[in-house]
Amino acid sequence: MNNIVIDFKNINSRKDFYLQLRKKCELPEYFGDNLDALWDVLTSGELDFPLTISFTNFNKNKNGFYRDLYELLKDAEKETEKNIIFKINRGENKW
């Protein structure tokens, strides 16, 4: 099983998130830094399954992007029939 851990402690923007995501995943070169592109990569089978994605120090209430990101990953978990497992390790930012 592949495990990806993204720590939001030092993520303050979408750009920061996508930079960390690119470091952790082997995303295709054409990947666009947006939620539609993330959905496509997650649900197309381009990544090796099964895949666990864990967020640490994550606060889905921070702003709209974080809520949308949370919802996208929960939906991807359903869409892939649990070949993607999304976990949140609350860390310092409890919600």
N, C-alpha and C positions, 0 to 999 in steps of 0.2 A: 504494500500500500504506500502510495506517495503522500507525504505530509508537507503542507505548506503552512508556516506560521508567520503571520504579519502582525507586528507590534505597532500599535497606534500611538504609542507614547510620544514619538517624534514626528507623527504625521499631522500636519496642520492644514493641508490642502489636498485637492484632488491630484495635483501634480506629484506631491509627496507619496500619495497612495500608489499611483501607477508606477512611479520609480521603484518603490519597494516590491510591488507585484512583479515587475519585469526582472528584478534581481532574483526573485524566488522561483519563478516559473520560466519555462522555456517557451515563451510566447512567440508566435510567428512574427516575422519582421513587419508584415502589413498591419499588425494589431493597432487599432486606433485607441487612444486613451479615453474611452467612454464606456458607459454601461451597456450600450447595445453591442459593442465589440466584445465586451467581457461575457455577455450572455452567449454570443455566438461561439466563442472559444470553449466555454464551459459545457455547452450542450451539444456541440458538434462531434465530440469524441476526439478532438485534436490533442487533448491532454490524456496522459495515461490514467486509467481507472483501475481500481478504486482510488479515490482522491479525498483526503481530509484537508479542509481549509480551516485553520484556527485563527481567530483574531484575539489578540491580547490588548488590554487597556482600551477597549472599544466602547464608545458611547453612541448608540444609534440615535440619541436625541440631540446630538450636537448641531446638526443642520440637515437640510433636505437631502443632500448627497449621501450622508451616512445612513439615513433611513432608507433611501432608495437602494443603496448597496446591500444593506441587511435584507431587505425584501427580495432583491434579485437572487441572493445566495440561498435564501430559504426556498424560493421558487425553483432554482436550479437543482436543489436537493430532491425536490419532488419530481421534476421533469426527468431526471436521470435515474429515477427509481433507486435512490440512495447510493448510486455509484459515486456521488459527491456527498460528503458529509460535512456540514458546516457547524463549527463549534465556536462559542465565545467563552474565553477565559477572562473574566471581568477585570482582574488585576486591580489597579488603583481607581479606575473610573467605574464606579458602581452605578447601575441604572435599574 
